[in-house]
Amino acid sequence: MKLILNDNEPIFIQIAKAIEDEILSQGIKEEEQIPSTTELSKLYKINPATVLKGINILVDNNILYKKRGIGMFVNKGAKETIIISRKENFKKIYIRELIQEAKKLSINKEDLIEMITNYKG
């Protein structure tokens, strides 16, 4: 699991996103076990309670489930759940800001679509 911690958002959110990214990239597949809280806390040199807080977000969102005495596992359908959630966040954050900025710059819908279509970034 790749994670470069930053100061832009809480560490527990970064942990949750990193696990989601692993699920999306098939690094961790549905029904597979994720690394333990202890393993993750040692790997990234962070408090186990912080890791657990990130994992609990994923449990609350039905991405992960606990097998008592064994560990945390990825739920069936987790990848699709993550995709749906992230698409909604993408729309709320990026698309809304894009449209607001386009309006400020008097960019009409057709020009905006053309810009997106022709973007070579």
N, C-alpha and C positions, 0 to 999 in steps of 0.2 A: 504494500500500500504506500503510495507516494503522498507525502504531505509536507509542504513547506509552510510553516506557521507564519502568519502575518499579524499586524496590529489593526487591520481593518475591521475585523469582526471577532466575536468571542471564540476562544479556542474550542469550546464544546460544539459550536456550530461548524467550525472547520473540520472537526472529527466526523461529525454526522455527514457532511458533504463529501468528505474523502471516502467514507464507506459507500455512500451512494454512487460516487464515481466508479468505484471498484465493481459495484453491481452492474452499472451501465456498460462498463467495458468488458464485462464477463470475467474479470479477475476473480470475483467471487460469484458463483452461480447460485441460483435459487436452490434452496434446501441444503446449501453448504454452510459449514460453521465459519464464523468470522473469528479473527484473532481475539484472544481474551482481553479483558480490561487491563490486566497486569502486563500482558505482552505489549499492548499499545502504549501504556503509560511508560514502560521502560524504553521502548523504541523511540518515542518522541520526548522523553524526559519531562513528562507532565504528571500532574496529580491524578491518581486513579479515579477520584471523584469527578474530575473534569471529563475524563473519558466516559465514565458511566453516564454523566449528564447528556453527552452527545448520543450515546447508544440509546438512552431512554427516549430521546426525541424520535428515533427510528422505530422503537417499539410502539410508541404512542401513535405513529403514522402507519402501523401495520407493515413496516418494511422488515423488521426483525421480530423473532419470537424466541422465548427462552425454553430450553429443554432442561428441566430441573436437574442439577448436579452435573450437567455436561457442558452447557454454554449457550451462546447465542447463535441463531441460525437465520438465514435469509428466507423469508416467506415466499411461497408460490405467488406469482403475480407481482412481486416487489418491483421488478424492472418497469413494468407498465405503470404501476402506481407512481414511481419516481418520475417517469416521463410526463405523465399527466400533470403532476404537481409542478414540475419545472417549466412546462409549457405555459401553465397559468401564471407563474411568477414572471416568466419572460414577457408575457403579454402585459402584465401589470406594471412592470418596471421599465423594460427597454422600449416596448412599442409605445406606451403612453408618453415617455420622454421624447421619443423620436417624433411622434405626431405633434406634441407641444412645440418642439423646436422648429419643425417644418412650418407650423402655423406662424410662428414669430418671424420666420424668414420668407413668408408668403410663397412657400413651395406647395403647389397643388398636388392632389392625389396622383395624377398621371405622371408628373415629374418625379415624385417620390418613388413610385413603382419602377420607373425607368432607372433611377439612381441605384435602387436595390438590385435590379436585374443586371445592370451593367457593372456592378461593383466587382473589382478584381482582387481586392485585399488579400 
